[in-house]
Amino acid sequence: MAMEFKEYMKKFNEIMEPYILPKPWSPVEEALYKPLNFFDTPKKEAEEMRFKAIKYTFKHHYENNAFYQKFCKENNVTPDDIKSVDDLYKIPLLEDKFFKDYPSGKEFALWLANIFTGKLPNVVINKKKPSFEDVITAFNKAGLIISYSSGTSGRHTVIPRDKKTWLRSQYALAKSVVTMIYPFPFWKENVYAQWLMSNPFKTNIFAGKIGEVVYHIVKNPDCAIDRQVTAELIRQAMMGGFKSKVIQMAMKRENKKTINKLVRWLKERDKNKDLAGMLGAPFLLHFAMNKLEEEGVTLNMEDRGAIVTGGGWKIYEHERIPVKEFRKRTNEILGIVENQILDLYAMVEGNGFIIHCPEEHALHIPSTYYYPLVLDKNGEAVGEGEEGRFAFLDALSSSYPSFIITGDNVKLNGECSCGRNSITLHPEVRRAAGEEMRGCAEEMRKMLAVDLSGKND
Ligand SMILES: [Zn+2]
């Protein structure tokens, strides 16, 4: 018998206690922790919470971030102009490119200090000519969580989170997943989880690091890519080809091991009838399933398996699999029920985790703290069903203005026939023309693409 949703979320909040900020709560915490289900909060209530939270955060950045205040003044907007829900669109948005526009060396540290809201901790950088990773590591040692994502050019999107923002972000991810994967009993002893990204404790990449929370929630977590993943390693992969044949050979062996390990893990879970949750890059599962197919093996994980994919659907350089096809194939090969195979859309710049509902596989937007916008070429909001540039106002960040225009093209779909009270995005999100490919899974894919690109030996 499945547990009541209310009980289920109570259990979740108990486990997540270390991630919940102490009271008194600001409107931001209220909007994040209070709703039982932020994908299904009555519209009026959700709008009110969201307005208060975003206004609060906007005022905070305006008052504590000199650079953003200047930007707002240039746009003739002050917190006093945001009087009701209808004024939210006035909040000045930053282009995502802005977070990539950093100088190198010690200047990079200054740049970070500039975009940071509030007072930075004391950061010590010993080296004369610090590398990108050196600067980030120094900030993180001082208590921040600076993470990045990258594009094919090897240029990173760098986002500085303070402890508060980082806790909120991880809580938001966990709550989004758990809400939609209900009634999967994630807290049980026999739950195993596979983080289909790099080890959260060995990387500064956002998509890897955010997996820390998975390690917190389940009893038996594991990760697919255990090696240390640095900006330099990605840069080499992005440039195509590695420094030498020796490195290339070593990578190749590593990558084969990664897939073999994942296949072994899947078989073991299936054999022992364990509960198995998988989160992360779909292409890793894709390759594991190729291997199972080669062996002529199918598994019967049924409702004991749950998958939440994220970060992009490129498998090879010019090939991407449609989400629906992936679901069907996963059902055929792993035997997992399709309503426990969900996709999630998120990015390093924001703290909103947009996720499939199990019934319709529509991408639902959390409604109490995150305000989505779809913009045309002139920056004007377009209506439902029209494609445009995705932008958002995200209340969860206290360390950088998370009011951002992304490089993705989306369509708002309005209400979903699953009945949940939140608007949705069309399930196929695309990079806008002229924008480079990137995303959580993309750098992992590039790293592994060396030998997984089709013909193996
Ligand atoms: Zn739905």
Residues whose N, C-alpha, C, O or C-beta is under 5 A from the ligand:
A	BS01	ZN	C357 E360 A362 C416 C418
